[in-house]
């Protein structure tokens, strides 16, 4: 089911207080949109720069415990990695029967790292967009598409309240797809663990092949993505379509692209994605990541160092400077 502006409004939250816990990428944008939509919004944040920012933006900002206690509907927008600890210490003791807890990511509920009192509604409103753009779109009279799910309907109102949140952040202006927490988690993690690595591996492989063939490395990287031509092509894919946007390229280019696609064996990529998906679905990835986060020198840190010190990244960084490509 897909919900649009005609299917939902903020009315079910009339008279309610909405607390946004975590005034960061998503929190700042979602809180601002909901306030503009006429909702009563308070911010809960630890005493850091984000809380100062919330006050500068004109919000009433409290410690998270106090904001939770004041609210009927709580949007839990701190990073997934810290949610279990923050939930137990700060949120749980202040949620009352009939309140609603709304996530923007299915991760912690899917894997059982956050278990919510049965008297509380648990829902998901997950914009498919980075926080800053959630705000930009709203200000332009549009909205970011979102996924919506209800994990627990304790009050009989969980879905209408989640839809009201989606309306408040502007997502019903675009489209809100109903799904479940597990599906949101699977598809989100597979973007990160399946799709992005394939894109990055293609960039690395091309760099390796052209280096062997004597193409200057900065030329390869400008051609690959540093010139932003690729970014513009992806923009056009998103607004016109993967094949339709080919009209913007020469016929020589179109022929070459489709010939290459025909020659490419996708089965190894499918197999790679199936393996990643299996580790996501079994919880193997989540378990490993939980252990890694507790480690001194985590595998994440070691892998980052490994790639940061690669010829590819060194060339990329010097090219960014040499061609003045960094954003001001
Ligand atoms: P963020 O990284 O911007 O952090 C939000 C706030 O959490 C920070 O401003 C900070 O004040 C607070 N915080 C950080 N560590 C803390 C700790 N240890 N204890 C207490 N407070 C702490 O978070 P972001 O990226 O906005 O993510 C929030 C939720 O939205 C997550 O569930 C994420 O999966 C989801 N999401 C994020 C998207 C994005 O574009 N970043 C896209 C869609 C969903």
Boltz pocket constraint, residues with backbone or C-beta under 6 A from the ligand:
constraints:
  - pocket:
      binder: B
      contacts: [[A, 21], [A, 22], [A, 23], [A, 24], [A, 25], [A, 26], [A, 27], [A, 45], [A, 46], [A, 48], [A, 50], [A, 51], [A, 76], [A, 77], [A, 78], [A, 79], [A, 80], [A, 82], [A, 86], [A, 103], [A, 104], [A, 105], [A, 126], [A, 127], [A, 128], [A, 129], [A, 130], [A, 131]]
      max_distance: 6.0
